Amino acid sequence: MLPPSGEQVELALGEQRAVVGSVGAGLRTYTFAGAPLLDGFAVDDLSPSGRGQVLIPWPNRVAGGAYEFGGRTHQLALDEPEAGNAIHGLVRWAGWTVAEREPQRTVLSYTLHPQPGYPFALALTIGYALSDDGLEVATSATNVGAERCPFGSGAHPYLTVGTRTVDSVLLHVPAETVLQSDEHGIPTGSAGVAGTEHDFREPRPIGSTRLDTGFTDLQRDADGRARVELRHPEREGGVALWVDERYRHLMLYTGDDRPDVARRSLAVEPMTCPPNAFRSGEDLIVLDPGETFTAAWGIRPL
């Protein structure tokens, strides 16, 4: 019997284990030395609260689901009806094909065909690979249609260091700017993090801070990567999520409004563009026919 997350692809290298599901090409589990670094979900569950999902061709929200592109107005389905938004793209419940499979790596593929609201065609691949540096997730998207198309990419992993709640977890977020949003999660402006509850440029406990918050202006290391780190408050170790230069935004979410994840883990979501980019145009990627987008992010134990 096929589980809700589809065909299960198990990866292993040393003390690392990961499981990817073919539905949505999502990351279901990731452990190191038997300890979870990802707050995943059981094989018999339907991915709750977006856990481990791939967010293409846009991450986060589109207000009202309506946007203009190429001189035409398009209307997406409102799959966040209580807020009146289209959310998290079009591929997270689709059946992907396992195109490559090795003990420590896999590649899944999917063709997104033109449809109401997004009349464009994309050939997509998501690659998961374990190495001594942890887990790397590589995304590729090629415009296989006849006209230019808008595009954004994101992912929705929830990270854990094994604490009962995230309140005591030491968090480091190398971001200079926080996005200000309305009650529906749509950005209304931005501000510097200095002197605010969103300043995690130096590691400190999350405490009672409620996060459903976009961050940008990321500080990067010499390799061009920006790294978010979570560390256990009482012992050595933790987990880091890195993004390459194509991912210019991060969404952090403590899940206070969702009982299945409420403050027990922290979603750290790589995003190439901010919420509502299909309407605002901010950092929106436009792919010409035949053009390919590539990007990578990853998770590693500390």
C-alpha positions as CSV (number, residue, x, y, z in Angstrom):
1,M,0.0,0.0,0.0
2,L,1.4,3.4,-1.0
3,P,1.8,5.8,2.0
4,P,0.5,9.4,1.8
5,S,4.1,10.7,1.2
6,G,4.5,8.3,-1.7
7,E,7.5,6.1,-2.5
8,Q,10.1,6.2,0.3
9,V,13.7,6.8,-0.7
10,E,16.1,6.0,2.1
11,L,19.6,7.6,2.2
12,A,22.5,6.6,4.5
13,L,26.1,7.7,5.0
14,G,28.0,7.0,8.2
15,E,25.8,8.1,11.1
16,Q,23.4,10.1,8.8
17,R,20.0,8.9,7.7
18,A,17.4,10.6,5.6
19,V,14.1,9.7,4.0
20,V,12.6,11.5,1.0
21,G,9.0,10.9,-0.1
22,S,8.0,11.0,-3.8
23,V,4.9,13.0,-3.1
24,G,6.1,16.6,-3.3
25,A,9.7,15.4,-3.3
26,G,9.6,16.3,0.4
27,L,12.2,15.6,3.1
28,R,10.4,13.4,5.6
29,T,13.2,12.6,8.1
30,Y,16.9,13.4,8.8
31,T,18.9,12.1,11.7
32,F,22.5,12.1,12.9
33,A,23.8,9.4,15.3
34,G,20.1,8.4,15.9
35,A,19.0,11.9,16.9
36,P,16.6,13.8,14.7
37,L,17.8,17.1,13.3
38,L,14.5,17.5,11.4
39,D,11.1,17.5,13.0
40,G,9.6,15.2,10.4
41,F,6.6,13.0,10.2
42,A,5.6,9.4,10.2
43,V,5.4,7.3,7.1
44,D,1.6,7.0,7.5
45,D,1.0,10.7,7.9
46,L,0.0,13.3,5.4
47,S,2.7,16.0,5.7
48,P,1.4,18.3,8.5
49,S,2.0,22.0,8.6
50,G,4.1,21.9,5.5
51,R,6.9,19.8,7.1
52,G,9.7,19.1,4.7
53,Q,7.9,20.3,1.6
54,V,9.2,21.9,-1.6
55,L,7.7,25.3,-2.4
56,I,7.7,25.9,-6.2
57,P,7.0,28.0,-8.3
58,W,6.6,30.4,-5.4
59,P,7.3,30.2,-1.7
60,N,5.0,31.5,1.0
61,R,2.0,33.6,-0.1
62,V,0.4,35.5,-2.9
63,A,-2.2,37.9,-1.6
64,G,-5.6,37.2,-3.1
65,G,-4.0,34.7,-5.4
66,A,-4.0,37.3,-8.1
67,Y,-1.0,38.7,-10.0
68,E,-0.1,40.4,-13.3
69,F,2.6,39.1,-15.6
70,G,3.3,39.6,-19.2
71,G,0.4,42.0,-19.6
72,R,-2.2,39.5,-18.3
73,T,-3.9,38.9,-14.9
74,H,-3.7,35.4,-13.4
75,Q,-5.8,34.0,-10.6
76,L,-4.4,31.2,-8.4
77,A,-6.5,28.9,-6.2
78,L,-6.9,30.3,-2.7
79,D,-5.5,27.3,-0.7
80,E,-5.2,29.4,2.5
81,P,-8.9,30.5,2.4
82,E,-9.1,31.9,5.9
83,A,-6.5,34.6,4.9
84,G,-7.5,34.7,1.2
85,N,-4.1,33.7,-0.1
86,A,-2.5,31.3,-2.5
87,I,0.3,29.6,-0.5
88,H,3.5,27.5,-1.1
89,G,3.3,26.8,-4.8
90,L,1.9,24.0,-6.9
91,V,4.1,20.9,-6.5
92,R,4.0,19.9,-2.8
93,W,1.2,17.4,-3.3
94,A,2.3,16.2,-6.8
95,G,3.7,12.8,-7.5
96,W,7.4,13.1,-8.5
97,T,9.4,10.5,-10.2
98,V,12.5,9.0,-8.6
99,A,14.9,9.6,-11.5
100,E,18.2,8.6,-9.7
101,R,18.9,6.5,-6.7
102,E,22.1,5.7,-4.9
103,P,22.8,4.8,-1.3
104,Q,23.7,8.3,-0.3
105,R,21.9,10.4,-2.9
106,T,18.7,10.6,-5.0
107,V,17.2,12.9,-7.6
108,L,13.4,13.4,-8.1
109,S,11.9,15.0,-11.2
110,Y,8.5,16.5,-12.1
111,T,7.1,18.5,-15.0
112,L,4.8,21.3,-14.0
113,H,2.4,21.7,-16.9
114,P,0.5,24.9,-17.7
115,Q,-2.7,25.3,-15.6
116,P,-5.2,28.0,-14.6
117,G,-3.4,30.7,-12.6
118,Y,0.0,29.5,-13.8
119,P,0.0,28.9,-17.6
120,F,3.7,28.1,-17.8
121,A,5.7,24.9,-18.0
122,L,8.7,24.0,-15.8
123,A,10.9,20.9,-15.8
124,L,12.0,20.4,-12.2
125,T,14.5,18.3,-10.3
126,I,15.3,18.1,-6.6
127,G,18.5,16.3,-5.5
128,Y,19.2,15.2,-2.0
129,A,22.8,14.1,-1.2
130,L,24.6,13.1,2.0
131,S,28.3,13.9,2.5
132,D,30.6,14.5,5.3
133,D,29.3,18.0,5.4
134,G,25.7,16.9,6.0
135,L,22.7,17.0,3.7
136,E,22.6,19.1,0.5
137,V,19.4,19.9,-1.4
138,A,19.9,21.0,-5.0
139,T,17.0,22.5,-7.0
140,S,16.9,22.9,-10.8
141,A,14.0,24.5,-12.8
142,T,14.0,24.9,-16.6
143,N,11.4,26.9,-18.4
144,V,10.3,24.4,-21.1
145,G,7.4,26.6,-22.3
146,A,7.3,29.1,-25.1
147,E,7.1,32.3,-23.1
148,R,8.8,33.9,-20.1
149,C,7.5,32.8,-16.7
150,P,7.7,34.1,-13.1
151,F,9.4,31.8,-10.6
152,G,10.4,31.5,-7.0
153,S,11.8,28.6,-4.9
154,G,11.6,27.6,-1.3
155,A,11.5,24.8,1.2
156,H,9.9,24.1,4.6
157,P,12.0,22.1,7.0
158,Y,11.4,22.2,10.7
159,L,14.7,21.9,12.7
160,T,15.1,20.5,16.2
161,V,17.9,20.0,18.7
162,G,15.9,17.7,20.9
163,T,14.5,20.1,23.4
164,R,10.8,19.9,24.5
165,T,10.2,23.5,23.2
166,V,12.4,25.9,21.3
167,D,12.2,28.5,24.0
168,S,15.6,27.6,25.5
169,V,17.3,27.0,22.2
170,L,20.2,29.3,21.3
171,L,19.4,30.8,17.9
172,H,21.7,32.6,15.5
173,V,20.2,34.3,12.4
174,P,22.7,36.3,10.3
175,A,20.1,38.8,9.0
176,E,20.2,42.6,9.1
177,T,16.6,43.2,8.2
178,V,13.2,41.8,9.2
179,L,10.0,42.0,7.1
180,Q,6.9,43.6,8.7
181,S,3.7,41.8,7.7
182,D,-0.1,42.3,8.1
183,E,-2.4,39.8,9.8
184,H,-2.6,37.7,6.6
185,G,1.2,37.3,6.4
186,I,1.7,39.8,3.5
187,P,4.7,42.1,3.8
188,T,3.9,45.8,4.5
189,G,7.5,47.0,5.0
190,S,10.8,46.2,6.5
191,A,13.1,47.4,9.3
192,G,16.5,46.8,10.8
193,V,16.7,44.1,13.4
194,A,19.0,46.1,15.7
195,G,17.4,46.7,19.1
196,T,14.3,44.5,18.4
197,E,13.2,41.0,19.5
198,H,14.2,39.8,16.0
199,D,17.9,40.5,16.4
200,F,19.6,37.1,16.5
201,R,22.8,38.2,14.9
202,E,24.5,37.1,18.1
203,P,23.3,33.7,19.4
204,R,20.7,33.9,22.2
205,P,17.7,32.0,23.5
206,I,14.5,32.2,21.4
207,G,12.6,32.7,24.7
208,S,9.0,33.8,24.3
209,T,9.5,35.4,20.9
210,R,6.8,34.3,18.4
211,L,8.2,33.9,15.0
212,D,6.3,33.9,11.7
213,T,8.8,36.3,10.3
214,G,10.7,37.0,7.2
215,F,14.4,37.9,7.3
216,T,16.7,39.3,4.6
217,D,20.0,41.1,4.0
218,L,21.8,38.0,5.0
219,Q,25.4,38.1,6.2
220,R,27.4,35.5,4.3
221,D,30.6,33.6,5.0
222,A,33.5,33.5,2.6
223,D,31.9,30.7,0.7
224,G,28.8,32.8,-0.1
225,R,26.6,30.8,2.2
226,A,24.4,32.2,5.0
227,R,24.0,29.9,8.0
228,V,21.3,29.8,10.6
229,E,22.3,27.8,13.7
230,L,20.3,26.2,16.6
231,R,22.3,25.0,19.6
232,H,21.2,23.0,22.6
233,P,21.2,25.1,25.8
234,E,22.7,22.5,28.1
235,R,25.1,20.4,26.0
236,E,27.4,20.5,23.0
237,G,25.9,20.2,19.5
238,G,23.1,21.5,17.4
239,V,22.0,21.9,13.8
240,A,22.7,24.5,11.1
241,L,20.8,25.3,7.9
242,W,22.8,27.0,5.1
243,V,21.6,28.7,1.9
244,D,23.6,29.7,-1.2
245,E,23.5,33.1,-2.8
246,R,20.3,32.4,-4.8
247,Y,18.3,32.2,-1.5
248,R,18.1,35.8,-0.4
249,H,15.4,35.4,2.2
250,L,14.5,33.2,5.2
251,M,11.2,32.7,6.9
252,L,11.3,31.5,10.6
253,Y,8.3,30.0,12.2
254,T,7.7,28.8,15.7
255,G,4.3,27.3,14.8
256,D,2.4,28.8,17.8
257,D,-0.9,28.6,15.9
258,R,-0.5,24.9,14.9
259,P,-0.9,22.3,17.7
260,D,1.2,19.7,15.9
261,V,4.3,21.8,15.9
262,A,3.6,24.6,18.4
263,R,7.1,25.7,19.6
264,R,8.5,22.2,19.6
265,S,10.6,22.9,16.6
266,L,11.6,25.9,14.4
267,A,10.8,26.1,10.7
268,V,13.7,27.7,8.9
269,E,12.5,28.2,5.3
270,P,14.9,29.1,2.5
271,M,13.3,31.4,0.0
272,T,14.6,33.1,-3.2
273,C,12.0,35.8,-2.8
274,P,9.9,37.3,-0.1
275,P,6.2,36.5,0.4
276,N,3.9,38.1,-2.2
277,A,6.7,38.4,-4.7
278,F,4.4,37.5,-7.6
279,R,2.6,40.8,-6.9
280,S,5.4,43.0,-5.6
281,G,8.1,41.8,-8.0
282,E,10.7,41.9,-5.3
283,D,13.5,39.5,-6.1
284,L,11.1,37.6,-8.4
285,I,13.0,35.4,-10.9
286,V,11.9,35.6,-14.5
287,L,12.9,32.6,-16.6
288,D,13.2,33.0,-20.4
289,P,12.2,29.9,-22.6
290,G,15.0,27.3,-22.2
291,E,16.6,29.1,-19.2
292,T,17.5,27.1,-16.1
293,F,17.6,28.1,-12.5
294,T,19.8,26.3,-10.0
295,A,20.2,26.7,-6.2
296,A,21.2,24.8,-3.1
297,W,20.6,24.7,0.6
298,G,21.5,22.2,3.2
299,I,21.4,21.0,6.8
300,R,24.4,19.8,8.9
301,P,24.9,18.7,12.5
302,L,27.0,20.9,14.7
